Amino acid sequence: MAKQIFVNLPVKDLDKSISFFSKLGFTFNPQFTDDKATCMVVSDTIYVMLLVEKFFKTFTKKDIADAKKNTEAIIALSADSRQDVDDIIKKAVAAGGHSPKDAQDDGWMYGRGFEDLDGHLWEILYMDESAV
């Protein structure tokens, strides 16, 4: 069974993407960073490889979806509290991202989302498992 996850996302401008996600508090593994790609550390088992579109294309024969027009995936990450959810969304918007919809509050689960600079959808959610 898998022990780690590596999400691979195409980006138009690697430097701008690194700057954007740095403002959200993410760090990058310099061992896996060059002018074509970077490894964004989400946790000790979750990583997002941000790949310049030309380099991303070497891994597939399919067209790259325009994430500003089409949804290819929604990446969901957990947060430690409702406040953390709101803080991450505020940072994303301040860094140039966009929050496309209102918060979803189901009582036991609270979530909000943002689009990054390339239009990829990210959901940030807090689950109060004691209230389930």
C-alpha positions, -999 to +999 in steps of 0.1 A: +000+000+000+011+036-007+029+054+021+033+088+004+014+108-021+028+130-049+003+152-067+017+165-100+004+198-113+013+218-144+021+255-139+027+283-163+053+302-142+072+282-117+087+312-098+053+328-095+038+295-082+066+291-057+060+327-045+022+321-042+024+289-022+052+303+000+028+331+010+004+303+022+032+289+044+043+259+023+080+250+020+099+234-009+124+206-010+155+221-027+167+186-036+138+183-060+137+218-073+152+232-105+141+254-134+115+228-145+099+217-113+097+220-075+086+197-047+061+215-024+060+199+010+024+196+024+033+171+052+059+144+058+039+121+035+022+145+011+040+164-017+029+185-046+052+185-076+047+218-095+059+212-130+064+237-158+039+228-185+065+218-211+081+195-186+047+182-173+039+173-210+069+148-210+049+126-187+017+123-208+005+122-244-027+139-234-034+176-236-030+196-205-063+208-192-067+246-188-076+246-151-091+281-155-117+266-178-120+229-168-117+211-135-093+182-136-091+176-099-099+192-065-071+189-040-085+188-005-063+194+026-073+193+062-068+221+087-066+222+125-095+246+130-121+267+113-098+297+119-070+279+101-093+274+071-102+310+070-066+321+074-054+300+045-081+313+022-072+349+032-036+342+024-044+326-009-066+356-020-039+381-008-013+362-028-033+365-060-056+335-058-094+335-060-120+321-037-148+309-060-176+301-035-188+307+000-178+286+029-196+253+034-206+248+071-222+215+079-216+219+117-192+191+121-173+200+089-163+235+077-146+241+044-136+268+019-117+267-013-094+287-035-081+287-070-043+290-074-026+312-100-031+284-127-068+278-117-062+245-098-089+241-072-079+236-035-103+228-007-093+235+029-115+218+055-118+213+092-136+183+106-147+181+142-148+143+144-163+145+179-194+161+165-200+134+138 
